[in-house]
Amino acid sequence: QKEVEQNSGPLSVPEGAIASLNCTYSDRGSQSFFWYRQYSGKSPELIMSIYSNGDKEDGRFTAQLNKASQYVSLLIRDSQPSDSATYLCALYSGAGSYQLTFGKGTKLSVIP
Amino acid sequence: DAGVTQSPTHLIKTRGQQVTLRCSPKSGHDTVSWYQQALGQGPQFIFQYYEEEERQRGNFPDRFSGHQFPNYSSELNVNALLLGDSALYLCASSSGPAGNTIYFGEGSWLTVV
């Protein structure tokens, strides 16, 4: 059974700091990895996707993937209060599977 | 460019009743997946529809059923509602069943009393 593990938090960081969100997964066949942001009472919003080992940067966000360690992370630089949300890690194994498997999410709180 | 649209946004049902939720995928997308998100949990995959057929199903009972129409829109039906069915139901669309970019609608909040 595919599992995605995240620290539920809450993770509190001061405004302007770097927030580091981590995710581990059990299925070595996983091909694609995603980070979604979900504000309270809203639906998940895709913020980053990563498919190969290494770093991928998009503005203040950097996703990091290490398939050997089965680990994916999201760094948020210069954190803003508007970044306060739950961050969901999800994976897509691809091979014969059409479903996204999500972690429970990490709640991030950016303190002004 | 319309995104994924869902209806209704909120509804309250009584145990034992039946509910139908509706979804129109993002323009250009032909695949619809449904997810259930209970409070404090990540979304759980219910099933996916492509070419009007159920392509894959998650670990949900037969009380959960669906349909996809020729225009790619979809319905989720839940029969014999239980209190535990109270959740946010999310529709996601993609281009093809293996499409990597998946967009969610705003969801339908179902409360079973």
Interface residues (C-beta under 8 A of the other chain):
Chain A: V4 S32 F34 Y36 K42 S43 P44 E45 L46 S49 Y51 L88 A90 Y92 G94 S97 Y98 Q99 L100 T101 F102 G103 K104 G105
Chain B: T31 S33 Y35 G40 Q41 G42 P43 Q44 F45 Q48 Y50 R55 Q56 G58 L88 L90 A92 P97 A98 N100 T101 I102 Y103 F104 G105 E106 G107
